[in-house]
Structures are given as structure tokens and as C-alpha cells.
Amino acid sequence: MNQLVRPPRLAPGARVAVVAPSGPVPEERLQAGLDILRGWDLDPVVAPHVLDRHGKLGYLAGTDEQRAADLRSAWCDPSVAAVLCARGGYGAQRMVDLLDWDAMRAAGPKVFAGFSDVTVLHQAFATRLGLVTLYGPAAAGVDFLKNARAQDHLRATLFEPESVTTLSAVSPGAALVPGRARGVTLGGCLSLLASDLGTPHAHPGARGGLLLVEDVGESPYRLDRYLTQLLRTGWLDGAAGIVLGSWAACGSYGELRAVFADRLGGLGVPVVEEFGFGHGEGALTMPLGVRAELDAGTGTLTLDEPALS
């Protein structure tokens, strides 16, 4: 697995577009997120349909065509240095096939950030654009708005990425399977990785990679199902190592740990747990598509070079 192209870091005054490729965004949360971005000396612009709600399917921020048009327009705008997702939810799978990948590739590299349902787009940006992306807090996400750690880590990644090349687990030394491994980071939300299998934009597999996974609101048996699906399809064959993030509202961690040990322990690769990214409080921003070293014993992921150039 090859390292992908790193987009340029942001500079003070940079124009950033906020889009909603999945679920609808409450206006008060959007405004609070914009205030944080302005406090970082960024110039945020809101895509036309971010505050829309699909008339019949209220869990979508506008129609599939509208959400795709917002993302394409923001990405192809030469004045925009970064595209930040307002939230996750559901809907990226419905619009990803409507994007004009040729036009977006021609627009050149820029920062793309989001998490949860945005996993679908992270995979597409990797396979279609060959681009490093940031699996991190959403601009209007509740955890981001209320947590200084999440804000500080995303800001550092955007402006001073060399300051955050070593990422550490919440509980250092929490190794489900000890050892060290090197590879290129990939992954995201586990349920989305499983449901995206077989689609035109999905990663062909985790071979040679360091897989970062987390999820929210999924019971232990469902997480077992997703991992089993990835195992049965061979998608996990050859993975170099695995980093487990947050599992908010997924049940007791004792039960979850038993599932992870059962499904992942037999791969014979290092597995580190409680890494503090995803849906948990104070989530770290995790670069996808960069070469790194995982040390499960110390609970660290060290990037070979900063996520952004």
C-alpha cells in the first residue's frame, strides 16, 4: 500500500468550505462551529444546502444531487483551501457516485476532513484522488464544539502538522496484541467499511496498511458481524496492524474487548486499543493515507512525515 499525496497545510486567512454530505445540520451548531473556525483566523463559507433537509427523508441534508453538488463545487473552487464536513449521520453512500471525480482530480489536492459516515468519502478520496485525508471532528459536531482537546488537535493538524506526528492512546500501553508494525493508515467507521465493501470507491483491502477503526451505537454482536464480514471477504488479509478508537454507546468494554480479541487476535498483528479517535470525547484527528509506525506496547502511532505538506 502506497502513501498518498499530502495536501498543503492551512495558513491564517485561508478560505474553508463547510459541506453536509450526509445528515442535516442544526443551525445553532453550525454557527457555533463557524465561530470556532473564525477564531482560528480562517474564513469559513457555508455550502448552499448545508441547512437543508430532504422533504421526505428527514435524515438527509437535502437531496443526493444537492449534497453532491455542494461538495463538488466547494472542491473545485480554487479559492477554497479545505473542505470540512459539518457532521456525519447517513447519506454519503447515496451521493458519492454522483460526484465528478475527473473535475475534482483536476482541481488539485486540498484538505478534506470529517468522520463517521464520511468514511465512505475518505475511501473514495483515497482510491479516486490518491489523497491523504483527515479522519477528525466535524465542524458542527457536538463533541467538537464542547471539547478543547478535539479542537486543539484538529487545529494543530491543519496549521502545524509537524507538531502532531506522534499520536498517543488514551490509555498508553493498552495493547490487545503487543508488537510493532509499519504501514499506511486507512480506515474509519467500522460499520461503514463493512457496508462499503464491493463498491467502486472502497479500498481493495487492508494489505500492508495500519487499519484505524471505531464506531458508535453498535452492540457487540453487530461489531462481531462487521469484523466477520471483513474477515470472510479477505479484506483484512495482510493488514500490518490495527488501531482501535472509541466505541461510544456500544456496550461494556469488557464485552467489546472479548469481541476484538476473538475476531482480531488471530491475525497475528499488533492491535492497540483505546486510542481516542472517532465518536468519543476529545477525539484525535487521524490522518489517512500516510506511512506510520505503530507501537502497540507504548500505544503510539508515529507518522513518518506530517499529514499535510
C-alpha positions in Angstrom: 0.0 0.0 0.0 1.5 3.3 -1.1 1.4 6.6 0.8 -0.9 9.1 -0.8 -0.4 12.7 -1.8 -0.3 15.2 1.1 -2.3 18.3 0.6 -0.9 21.7 1.7 -1.4 22.8 5.3 -3.6 25.8 6.0 -2.3 29.3 6.6 -4.0 32.1 8.6 -6.8 33.7 6.5 -7.4 30.5 4.5 -10.9 30.1 3.0 -12.5 26.8 4.1 -15.8 25.4 2.8 -18.3 23.6 5.2 -20.4 21.0 3.5 -23.0 18.5 4.7 -22.7 15.3 2.6 -24.8 13.2 5.0 -27.3 14.3 7.7 -28.9 17.7 8.3 -27.2 20.3 10.5 -28.9 22.3 13.3 -28.3 26.0 12.6 -27.1 26.8 16.1 -24.5 24.1 16.0 -23.3 25.3 12.6 -23.0 28.9 13.8 -21.0 27.7 16.8 -18.7 25.7 14.6 -18.2 28.7 12.3 -17.3 30.9 15.3 -14.5 28.4 16.3 -13.1 28.4 12.7 -13.2 32.2 12.6 -11.4 32.2 15.9 -8.6 30.2 14.2 -8.3 33.1 11.6 -10.0 31.0 8.9 -12.6 32.3 6.5 -15.4 29.7 6.5 -18.0 29.7 3.8 -21.1 27.5 4.0 -22.2 25.4 1.0 -25.8 26.3 -0.2 -27.6 23.2 1.1 -25.9 22.6 4.4 -29.0 23.7 6.4 -31.5 21.9 4.0 -33.5 18.9 5.0 -34.8 16.3 2.5 -38.6 16.7 2.3 -39.5 13.0 2.6 -36.3 11.7 4.2 -35.6 13.9 7.1 -32.3 12.2 7.9 -30.7 13.7 4.8 -29.4 17.2 4.4 -31.1 17.9 1.1 -31.3 15.7 -1.9 -28.4 13.4 -3.1 -27.9 15.7 -6.1 -27.8 18.8 -3.9 -25.3 17.4 -1.4 -23.1 16.1 -4.2 -23.2 19.5 -6.0 -22.2 21.3 -2.8 -19.1 19.0 -2.3 -18.1 19.2 -6.0 -18.4 23.0 -6.1 -16.5 23.5 -2.9 -13.7 21.2 -4.0 -13.4 22.7 -7.5 -13.4 26.3 -6.2 -9.8 27.5 -6.5 -10.2 29.9 -3.6 -11.0 27.1 -1.1 -8.1 25.6 0.7 -10.0 23.0 2.7 -13.4 21.2 2.7 -14.7 20.4 6.2 -17.8 18.2 6.8 -20.4 19.7 9.2 -21.4 16.3 10.6 -21.8 12.6 9.8 -25.1 10.8 10.1 -26.1 9.0 7.0 -26.2 9.8 3.3 -22.7 9.8 1.9 -23.2 6.4 0.2 -26.2 7.9 -1.6 -24.3 10.8 -3.2 -20.7 9.5 -3.7 -21.5 8.1 -7.1 -22.8 11.5 -8.3 -19.5 13.3 -7.8 -17.5 14.3 -10.8 -14.2 12.7 -10.0 -12.4 13.9 -13.1 -13.2 17.5 -12.3 -12.3 17.1 -8.6 -8.9 15.5 -9.6 -8.2 18.4 -11.9 -8.8 20.8 -9.1 -5.7 19.5 -7.3 -5.1 18.5 -3.7 -6.6 20.2 -0.7 -7.6 19.3 2.8 -10.6 17.2 3.4 -11.8 16.4 7.0 -14.7 14.6 8.6 -15.6 11.3 10.3 -18.3 8.7 10.9 -20.5 8.4 7.7 -17.8 10.4 5.9 -15.7 7.2 5.9 -17.3 6.5 2.5 -15.8 9.7 1.2 -12.4 9.1 2.8 -12.2 5.8 0.9 -13.3 7.5 -2.3 -10.8 10.3 -1.9 -8.0 7.7 -1.4 -9.0 5.5 -4.3 -10.1 8.1 -6.8 -7.9 11.1 -6.0 -4.9 9.4 -4.3 -5.1 11.9 -1.5 -4.3 12.0 2.2 -7.4 13.0 4.2 -8.1 13.7 7.9 -10.5 11.5 9.9 -11.4 14.0 12.6 -14.1 16.0 14.3 -17.0 17.5 12.3 -17.2 21.3 12.2 -20.7 21.3 13.7 -20.3 18.2 15.8 -21.3 18.3 19.5 -18.1 16.8 20.7 -16.0 19.2 18.7 -18.0 22.3 19.9 -17.6 21.3 23.6 -14.2 19.8 23.8 -10.9 21.8 23.7 -8.8 18.7 23.2 -10.6 17.9 19.9 -10.4 21.5 18.8 -6.7 21.9 19.6 -5.7 18.7 17.9 -7.6 19.5 14.7 -6.2 23.0 14.7 -2.6 21.8 15.2 -3.1 19.2 12.4 -4.3 21.9 10.0 -1.8 24.6 10.7 1.2 22.9 12.3 1.1 19.3 11.3 4.7 18.7 12.3 3.7 19.2 15.9 1.4 16.2 15.9 3.3 13.5 14.2 3.2 11.2 17.3 -0.3 10.2 18.3 -0.9 8.5 21.6 -3.6 6.3 23.0 -5.9 7.5 25.8 -4.5 4.6 27.9 -0.9 4.1 27.0 0.2 0.5 27.0 -3.4 -0.7 26.2 -2.1 -3.4 23.8 -4.7 -6.1 22.9 -1.9 -7.8 20.9 1.6 -6.4 21.5 4.2 -5.7 18.8 5.3 -3.1 16.3 4.2 -2.6 12.7 4.7 -0.2 9.8 2.2 0.6 7.1 0.0 3.2 5.5 -3.0 4.3 7.6 -6.6 3.7 6.4 -10.0 3.0 7.8 -12.7 4.9 9.6 -16.1 3.8 11.0 -16.3 0.0 11.1 -19.9 -0.3 10.0 -19.3 1.9 7.0 -16.2 0.0 6.0 -18.2 -3.2 6.0 -21.2 -1.7 4.1 -18.9 -0.2 1.5 -17.4 -3.5 0.5 -17.7 -4.2 -3.2 -18.5 -0.6 -4.2 -16.4 1.2 -6.9 -14.8 3.5 -4.3 -13.9 1.2 -1.5 -10.3 0.3 -0.6 -9.5 -3.0 -2.2 -8.2 -4.2 1.2 -6.1 -3.5 4.2 -3.0 -5.4 3.0 0.2 -3.5 4.1 -1.9 -1.0 6.0 -2.5 0.1 9.5 -6.2 -0.1 10.0 -7.9 2.6 12.2 -11.4 1.6 13.2 -14.1 2.9 15.6 -17.9 3.1 15.8 -20.9 4.3 17.8 -24.2 2.8 19.0 -23.4 -0.7 17.8 -23.9 -3.7 20.1 -21.1 -6.2 20.5 -22.7 -8.8 18.2 -23.1 -6.2 15.5 -19.4 -5.3 15.7 -18.7 -9.0 15.5 -20.8 -9.2 12.4 -18.9 -6.3 10.7 -15.5 -7.7 11.6 -16.6 -11.2 10.5 -17.7 -9.7 7.1 -14.3 -8.1 6.6 -12.6 -11.4 7.6 -14.7 -13.5 5.3 -14.2 -11.3 2.3 -10.4 -11.4 2.8 -10.4 -7.6 3.2 -8.2 -7.8 6.4 -5.7 -10.2 4.8 -2.2 -8.9 5.1 -3.1 -5.9 7.4 0.1 -4.8 9.2 -1.6 -3.6 12.4 -4.8 -2.4 13.9 -5.7 0.7 15.9 -9.0 0.7 17.8 -10.6 4.0 18.6 -13.7 4.9 20.6 -16.8 2.7 20.9 -19.4 5.1 22.4 -22.7 3.5 23.3 -21.5 0.1 22.1 -21.9 -1.7 25.4 -19.5 -2.6 28.2 -15.8 -2.5 27.2 -15.3 -6.0 28.6 -17.7 -7.4 26.1 -16.2 -5.4 23.3 -12.7 -6.4 24.2 -13.7 -10.1 24.0 -15.1 -9.5 20.5 -11.9 -7.7 19.4 -9.7 -10.4 20.8 -11.7 -13.2 19.2 -12.0 -11.6 15.8 -8.7 -9.8 15.5 -6.3 -11.7 17.8 -5.8 -14.4 15.2 -4.5 -12.1 12.6 -1.0 -12.2 14.2 -0.5 -8.4 14.0 -0.2 -5.7 16.7 -3.6 -4.4 17.9 -3.7 -1.3 20.2 -7.0 -0.2 21.9 -8.5 2.9 23.5 -6.8 5.2 21.0 -9.2 8.1 21.5 -10.4 8.9 17.9 -13.9 8.7 16.5 -17.1 9.4 18.3 -15.6 9.7 21.8 -15.0 12.8 23.8 -11.9 14.8 22.8 -11.3 12.8 19.6 -7.9 13.0 17.9 -7.6 13.8 14.2 -6.2 10.8 12.4 -4.5 11.2 9.0 -5.5 8.5 6.5 -3.1 7.6 3.7 0.2 8.3 5.5 3.0 5.9 6.3 3.5 5.4 10.0 4.8 3.1 12.7 2.5 1.5 15.3 3.9 0.5 18.7 1.1 -1.3 20.5 3.2 -1.6 23.7 3.6 2.1 24.2 0.2 2.9 22.5 1.8 5.3 19.9 1.3 5.9 16.2 4.3 7.8 14.8 3.9 9.3 11.3 6.9 9.3 9.0 6.1 12.8 8.0 3.4 15.4 8.8 -0.1 14.7 7.4 0.0 18.0 5.4 2.8 19.4 3.4 
